[in-house]
């Protein structure tokens, strides 16, 4: 059985979707949700689905505390689902090529520090992009620069608001993220 640990900072709809996807699978399951935000709704979602949670401070994140806690769960894959902190080098070294992230745009466009959530969607609308999409990629020491695993694009009419773009992207995330995770685990990453 492959083990997945999810890192999330906010509401956790993607995390919940992933947990539900793997709930009755025989090949993989979500064994924990880690969060840097003790008030994040993702913690309630995980607990309601009987998934253990771990909350840590920003200071603990770059220390060995989080690595030690991760090692207790022995994850085969670490999934960032709305996680807003830059991953520290010590975790990347221990779990090299086993950490993935989902980004709400077609990287390399609209990536980097500060480019998350509505910031991305506003920029896409302001720049009158004709398409957008999602990118699932490996995490390295730089924001949104790891090797791309999967992209899915959608066309835009130019009439969408950032909120409408966000809804369309959220649908793509829910449709494809669990499937890509499962395929990675089957391929043994």
Secondary structure, 3 states (H helix, E strand, C coil): CEEEEEECCCCCHHHHHHHHHHCCCCCEEEEEEEECCCCCHHHHHHHHCCCCEEECCHHHHCCHHHHHHHHHHCCCEEEECCCCCCCCHHHHHHCCCCEEEEECCCCCCCCCCCCCHHHHHHHHHHCCCCEEEEEEEECCCCCCCCCEEEEEEEECCCCCCHHHHHHHHHHHHHHHHHHHHHHHHHCCC
